[in-house]
Amino acid sequence: MGNRLKAFEKIVVLSLIAMMVLVISLAVAELAWIIIQDLIKPPILLLEINDLLDIFGFFLLILIGVELLETIKAYLSEHVVHVEIVLEVALVAIARKVIILDVKELSSLTLIGIAAVIIALAVAYYLEKRSRLRIVSKVTEQESDKAKDEPAAA
């Protein structure tokens, strides 16, 4: 039963990867089409602010897809969801939202809420990164201590 579940899980993850690659590819093609259309319409080779904001929002959406693909690949290879990658995806997603946001249409309470989410994600990302660096430095320190002890023992 356990082997069947693992095989099913692998099929699901591989299917997700294939679908994500398809979606990202289509999104890149659509972004290229949007840029070409915006550049050839009068005034030629000039983009308006709204066009730029749409392009940046679409670009960040593609980056979110790429980061999600990385998360799925990491899960496939290590069977672990990396918190750091999830936080990066969330930060890019909220950055995209802020870029395409029309501030004039939102209440001040909504803007404070968005700011709170950004701060919470940034702090979580910082703490995750810091704890990961501490672990790496401890492992490196232990390995160097072992390397120093081995020649002395010989």
C-alpha positions as CSV (number, residue, x, y, z in Angstrom):
1,M,0.0,0.0,0.0
2,G,2.8,2.4,0.9
3,N,4.6,1.9,-2.5
4,R,1.3,2.5,-4.4
5,L,0.8,5.8,-2.5
6,K,4.4,6.9,-3.2
7,A,3.9,6.0,-6.9
8,F,0.6,7.9,-7.0
9,E,2.2,10.9,-5.2
10,K,5.0,10.9,-7.8
11,I,2.6,10.8,-10.7
12,V,0.6,13.7,-9.2
13,V,3.8,15.8,-8.6
14,L,5.1,15.1,-12.1
15,S,1.7,16.0,-13.6
16,L,1.8,19.3,-11.6
17,I,5.3,20.0,-13.0
18,A,4.1,19.3,-16.6
19,M,1.1,21.5,-16.2
20,M,3.1,24.3,-14.5
21,V,5.7,24.2,-17.4
22,L,2.8,24.5,-19.9
23,V,1.2,27.4,-18.0
24,I,4.5,29.3,-17.6
25,S,5.3,28.7,-21.3
26,L,1.9,30.1,-22.4
27,A,2.2,33.0,-20.0
28,V,5.6,33.9,-21.4
29,A,4.2,33.7,-25.0
30,E,1.3,35.9,-24.0
31,L,3.6,38.4,-22.3
32,A,5.7,38.6,-25.4
33,W,2.5,39.2,-27.5
34,I,1.3,41.9,-25.1
35,I,4.7,43.7,-25.3
36,I,4.8,43.5,-29.1
37,Q,1.2,44.8,-29.4
38,D,2.0,47.7,-27.0
39,L,5.1,48.6,-28.9
40,I,3.6,48.7,-32.4
41,K,0.5,50.7,-31.5
42,P,0.8,54.5,-31.8
43,P,2.9,56.0,-30.4
44,I,5.3,53.4,-31.8
45,L,8.0,52.1,-29.3
46,L,6.5,54.1,-26.4
47,L,4.6,52.5,-23.5
48,E,2.1,54.3,-21.4
49,I,2.2,53.9,-17.6
50,N,-0.8,51.6,-17.5
51,D,0.8,49.4,-20.1
52,L,4.0,49.2,-18.1
53,L,2.1,48.4,-14.9
54,D,0.2,45.6,-16.8
55,I,3.5,44.2,-18.2
56,F,5.2,44.4,-14.8
57,G,2.3,42.6,-13.1
58,F,2.3,39.9,-15.8
59,F,6.1,39.6,-15.5
60,L,5.8,39.1,-11.7
61,L,3.0,36.6,-12.2
62,I,5.4,34.5,-14.4
63,L,8.1,34.8,-11.7
64,I,5.5,33.5,-9.2
65,G,4.9,30.5,-11.5
66,V,8.6,29.8,-11.8
67,E,9.0,29.9,-8.0
68,L,6.1,27.6,-7.6
69,L,7.7,25.2,-10.1
70,E,10.9,25.3,-7.9
71,T,8.8,24.4,-4.9
72,I,7.3,21.5,-6.7
73,K,10.7,20.3,-7.9
74,A,12.1,20.6,-4.4
75,Y,9.2,18.5,-3.1
76,L,9.8,15.9,-5.7
77,S,13.5,15.5,-5.0
78,E,13.5,15.9,-1.2
79,H,9.9,15.4,-0.2
80,V,10.1,18.6,1.8
81,V,8.4,21.9,1.2
82,H,11.0,24.7,1.6
83,V,9.6,27.5,3.8
84,E,12.1,29.9,2.2
85,I,10.8,29.3,-1.3
86,V,7.1,29.6,-0.1
87,L,7.9,32.9,1.6
88,E,9.7,34.1,-1.6
89,V,6.6,33.3,-3.6
90,A,4.4,35.1,-1.2
91,L,6.7,38.2,-1.2
92,V,6.7,38.3,-5.0
93,A,2.9,37.8,-5.1
94,I,2.3,40.7,-2.7
95,A,4.8,42.8,-4.6
96,R,2.8,42.1,-7.7
97,K,-0.4,43.1,-6.0
98,V,1.2,46.4,-4.8
99,I,2.5,47.2,-8.2
100,I,-0.9,46.7,-10.0
101,L,-2.9,48.2,-7.1
102,D,-4.9,51.4,-7.6
103,V,-4.2,53.1,-4.2
104,K,-6.9,55.7,-4.8
105,E,-9.7,53.1,-4.8
106,L,-8.7,51.4,-1.5
107,S,-9.4,52.5,2.1
108,S,-6.6,53.3,4.4
109,L,-7.4,50.3,6.6
110,T,-6.9,48.0,3.5
111,L,-3.5,49.7,2.8
112,I,-2.5,49.2,6.4
113,G,-3.4,45.5,6.2
114,I,-1.3,45.1,3.0
115,A,1.6,46.8,4.7
116,A,1.2,44.5,7.7
117,V,1.3,41.4,5.4
118,I,4.4,42.7,3.7
119,I,6.1,43.4,7.1
120,A,5.1,39.9,8.4
121,L,6.4,38.2,5.3
122,A,9.6,40.2,5.3
123,V,10.3,39.4,9.0
124,A,9.4,35.7,8.5
125,Y,11.8,35.5,5.5
126,Y,14.6,37.3,7.4
127,L,14.2,34.9,10.4
128,E,14.1,31.8,8.1
129,K,17.2,33.0,6.3
130,R,19.0,33.8,9.5
131,S,18.2,30.4,11.1
132,R,19.3,28.6,7.9
133,L,22.6,30.5,8.0
134,R,23.2,29.6,11.6
135,I,22.6,25.9,10.9
136,V,25.0,26.1,8.0
137,S,27.7,27.9,10.0
138,K,27.4,25.3,12.9
139,V,27.7,22.4,10.4
140,T,30.8,24.1,8.8
141,E,32.3,24.8,12.2
142,Q,31.8,21.1,13.3
143,E,33.3,19.9,10.0
144,S,36.4,22.1,10.5
145,D,36.7,21.0,14.1
146,K,36.7,17.3,12.9
147,A,39.2,18.1,10.2
148,K,41.5,19.6,12.9
149,D,41.1,16.6,15.2
150,E,41.8,14.0,12.6
151,P,45.4,14.9,11.8
152,A,46.2,15.2,15.5
153,A,44.8,11.7,16.2
154,A,46.8,10.2,13.4
